[in-house]
């Protein structure tokens, strides 16, 4: 089946209609800003952006008010469980500085586990310190383009036959697939919410029937026709009306 030229030609046509994930998709699916300053310097040489040339962990302590134990640290990453347990809930009556520390920790967890997750899925890199240091400026960056670039980078890596795990903003990829290919969408999730990916917050398929589910998905992809692809781009008024009517 994999060598059938007719089948490959048909799937290529389907892919052409579906298009690619672009910045508009990220804006609608995740609600992230497209316009703004680009996110730069935080992936490989973040230590150059630390103010005053201070050691990274010293700045970590200044911004979050606490240091993780050594058994929770691996190079420049921290166990996500430690973040969750340490910053689980901001105490009642907390002063402004404490609230800001909890906000920084929460944002770092979002960035490290949702938008820019690695294959471990449970570690948070401290490369985001230069950004959470200035909470008021977080909104001026184009997080949509940064997340999109990271997704494509991760998909390029997983194209290597020796790579078996896909990292990155997978909720973006999943939501985009279910939006563009309605026949692949699980039943019971027809109501539109904003951002569009939020409707999948409660979607958690079990692993007991993983094999049959994968086989069914492959069969649906094999039988996919161009008419079953959502061809139109987003219409601002249609999406907004759909959200507020439903």
C-alpha positions as CSV (number, residue, x, y, z in Angstrom):
1,X,0.0,0.0,0.0
2,X,2.8,2.4,0.8
3,X,4.2,2.1,-2.8
4,X,0.8,2.8,-4.5
5,X,1.5,5.9,-6.7
6,X,-2.2,6.7,-6.8
7,X,-2.6,6.7,-3.1
8,X,0.5,8.8,-2.6
9,X,-0.7,11.3,-5.2
10,X,-4.1,11.6,-3.5
11,X,-2.6,12.1,0.0
12,X,-0.3,14.8,-1.5
13,X,-3.4,16.6,-2.8
14,X,-5.0,16.4,0.6
15,X,-1.9,17.8,2.2
16,X,-1.8,20.6,-0.3
17,X,-5.4,21.6,0.5
18,X,-4.8,21.4,4.3
19,X,-1.7,23.6,4.0
20,X,0.7,24.2,6.8
21,X,0.5,25.5,10.4
22,X,1.2,29.2,10.3
23,X,1.2,32.2,12.6
24,X,-2.5,32.7,12.2
25,X,-3.2,29.1,13.3
26,X,-1.1,29.7,16.5
27,X,-3.0,32.9,17.3
28,X,-6.4,31.2,17.0
29,X,-5.5,27.8,18.4
30,X,-3.5,29.0,21.4
31,X,-4.5,32.7,21.7
32,X,-0.8,33.8,21.6
33,X,0.3,37.2,20.2
34,X,1.8,37.2,16.7
35,X,3.0,40.8,16.6
36,X,5.8,41.9,18.8
37,X,9.5,41.5,19.5
38,X,11.0,38.2,18.5
39,X,12.0,35.8,21.2
40,X,15.8,35.5,20.9
41,X,18.8,34.3,22.7
42,X,17.0,32.1,25.2
43,X,17.5,28.6,23.7
44,X,21.3,28.2,23.6
45,X,23.1,31.2,25.1
46,X,20.7,32.5,27.7
47,X,23.5,33.0,30.2
48,X,24.6,36.0,28.2
49,X,21.4,37.8,29.0
50,X,21.7,37.6,32.7
51,X,21.9,41.0,34.2
52,X,25.2,42.0,35.8
53,X,26.9,38.8,34.9
54,X,25.6,37.0,37.9
55,X,25.6,33.2,38.1
56,X,22.4,31.8,36.7
57,X,21.3,30.1,40.0
58,X,21.9,33.3,42.0
59,X,19.5,35.1,39.7
60,X,17.1,32.2,40.0
61,X,17.1,32.6,43.8
62,X,16.6,36.4,43.5
63,X,13.6,36.0,41.1
64,X,11.9,33.0,42.7
65,X,13.0,33.4,46.3
66,X,14.1,29.7,46.7
67,X,16.6,27.3,45.2
68,X,15.8,23.7,44.3
69,X,17.8,20.9,46.0
70,X,20.6,19.4,44.0
71,X,18.7,16.2,43.4
72,X,16.1,18.2,41.5
73,X,18.6,19.9,39.2
74,X,20.2,18.6,36.0
75,X,22.5,21.1,34.4
76,X,20.2,24.1,33.7
77,X,16.9,22.3,34.1
78,X,14.7,21.7,37.2
79,X,12.3,18.9,37.9
80,X,8.8,20.0,37.1
81,X,7.5,18.2,40.2
82,X,9.6,20.5,42.4
83,X,8.0,23.6,40.7
84,X,4.5,22.2,41.1
85,X,5.0,21.3,44.8
86,X,6.9,24.5,45.7
87,X,4.6,26.9,43.8
88,X,1.3,25.0,44.0
89,X,-0.8,27.8,45.5
90,X,0.0,31.4,46.3
91,X,-0.7,31.9,50.0
92,X,-3.6,34.1,51.1
93,X,-2.5,37.7,51.9
94,X,0.8,37.3,50.1
95,X,2.7,40.6,49.4
96,X,3.3,41.8,45.9
97,X,6.8,40.3,45.7
98,X,5.6,36.9,46.7
99,X,2.8,37.1,44.1
100,X,5.3,38.0,41.4
101,X,7.5,35.1,42.4
102,X,4.6,32.7,42.0
103,X,3.7,34.3,38.7
104,X,7.2,33.8,37.4
105,X,7.2,30.2,38.4
106,X,3.8,29.6,36.8
107,X,4.9,31.2,33.5
108,X,8.1,29.2,33.5
109,X,6.0,26.0,33.9
110,X,3.8,27.0,31.0
111,X,6.8,27.8,28.8
112,X,8.7,24.7,29.8
113,X,5.9,22.1,29.7
114,X,3.5,23.5,27.1
115,X,5.0,25.7,24.5
116,X,8.7,24.7,24.5
117,X,8.7,21.3,26.1
118,X,11.5,18.9,25.5
119,X,11.2,15.1,25.2
120,X,11.6,14.5,28.9
121,X,8.3,16.2,29.5
122,X,9.1,16.8,33.1
123,X,12.0,19.3,33.2
124,X,11.9,23.1,33.1
125,X,14.9,25.0,31.7
126,X,15.9,28.2,33.4
127,X,16.6,29.9,30.1
128,X,13.4,31.8,30.6
129,X,14.7,33.8,33.6
130,X,15.5,36.9,31.4
131,X,11.9,37.1,30.3
132,X,10.1,36.4,33.6
133,X,12.4,38.9,35.3
134,X,10.3,41.6,33.7
135,X,6.7,40.4,34.0
136,X,5.3,43.7,32.6
137,X,7.2,43.1,29.3
138,X,6.1,39.5,28.7
139,X,3.2,40.6,26.4
140,X,5.4,42.5,24.0
141,X,7.0,39.4,22.5
142,X,5.7,37.3,19.6
143,X,5.2,34.0,21.5
144,X,3.2,32.7,18.6
145,X,6.1,32.8,16.2
146,X,8.5,31.4,18.8
147,X,6.2,28.4,19.5
148,X,5.6,27.8,15.8
149,X,9.4,27.8,15.1
150,X,10.0,25.4,18.0
151,X,7.2,23.1,16.7
152,X,8.8,22.9,13.2
153,X,12.2,22.4,14.6
154,X,10.9,19.5,16.7
155,X,9.1,18.0,13.7
156,X,12.2,18.2,11.6
157,X,14.1,16.3,14.3
158,X,11.5,13.6,14.6
159,X,11.7,13.1,10.8
160,X,15.0,11.2,11.6
161,X,14.2,7.5,11.7
162,X,16.3,7.1,14.8
163,X,14.1,9.6,16.7
164,X,11.1,8.1,18.3
165,X,9.6,10.9,20.4
166,X,8.1,14.2,19.4
167,X,8.5,17.3,21.6
168,X,7.2,20.8,21.3
169,X,3.8,22.4,21.6
170,X,1.9,19.2,20.8
171,X,-1.4,20.6,21.9
172,X,-1.1,23.1,19.0
173,X,-0.4,20.3,16.6
174,X,-3.3,18.2,17.9
175,X,-5.8,21.1,17.9
176,X,-4.7,22.1,14.3
177,X,-5.2,18.5,13.1
178,X,-8.7,18.2,14.6
179,X,-9.6,21.7,13.2
180,X,-8.4,21.0,9.6
181,X,-9.5,17.4,9.5
182,X,-12.9,17.2,11.3
183,X,-13.3,13.5,10.5
184,X,-10.3,12.7,12.7
185,X,-11.8,14.7,15.6
186,X,-13.1,12.6,18.6
187,X,-16.8,12.7,19.2
188,X,-18.2,14.9,21.9
189,X,-15.9,17.9,21.3
190,X,-18.0,19.9,18.8
191,X,-18.4,23.0,21.0
192,X,-16.0,25.8,20.1
193,X,-14.3,27.7,22.8
194,X,-11.5,30.4,22.9
195,X,-8.7,29.8,22.2
196,X,-9.7,26.9,20.0
197,X,-7.2,24.5,21.6
198,X,-8.9,25.0,25.0
199,X,-11.7,22.6,24.0
200,X,-9.2,19.8,24.4
201,X,-8.3,20.5,28.0
202,X,-10.4,17.6,29.1
203,X,-9.4,15.2,26.3
204,X,-7.3,12.5,27.8
205,X,-7.6,9.2,26.0
206,X,-6.5,6.1,27.9
207,X,-3.6,3.9,26.9
208,X,-5.6,0.7,27.2
209,X,-6.9,1.0,23.6
210,X,-3.9,2.8,22.1
211,X,-3.3,0.1,19.5
212,X,-6.8,0.0,18.0
213,X,-7.0,3.8,18.2
214,X,-3.8,4.2,16.2
215,X,-5.0,1.6,13.6
216,X,-8.3,3.5,13.3
217,X,-6.5,6.8,12.8
218,X,-4.2,5.4,10.1
219,X,-7.2,3.9,8.3
220,X,-9.0,7.3,8.4
221,X,-5.9,9.0,7.0
222,X,-5.7,6.4,4.2
223,X,-9.4,7.1,3.3
224,X,-9.2,10.9,3.7
225,X,-10.6,12.8,0.7
226,X,-9.9,16.5,-0.2
227,X,-13.6,17.4,0.6
228,X,-13.1,16.3,4.2
229,X,-10.5,19.0,4.8
230,X,-11.5,22.3,6.2
231,X,-10.2,24.4,3.3
232,X,-11.0,28.0,4.3
233,X,-8.7,30.1,6.5
234,X,-10.0,31.6,9.7
235,X,-12.7,34.2,9.3
236,X,-12.5,36.5,12.3
237,X,-16.3,37.1,12.5
238,X,-17.2,33.5,12.0
239,X,-14.9,32.3,14.8
240,X,-16.0,35.0,17.2
241,X,-19.7,34.4,16.5
242,X,-19.2,30.6,16.9
243,X,-17.5,31.0,20.3
244,X,-20.1,33.3,21.8
245,X,-23.1,31.5,20.3
246,X,-22.1,28.1,21.5
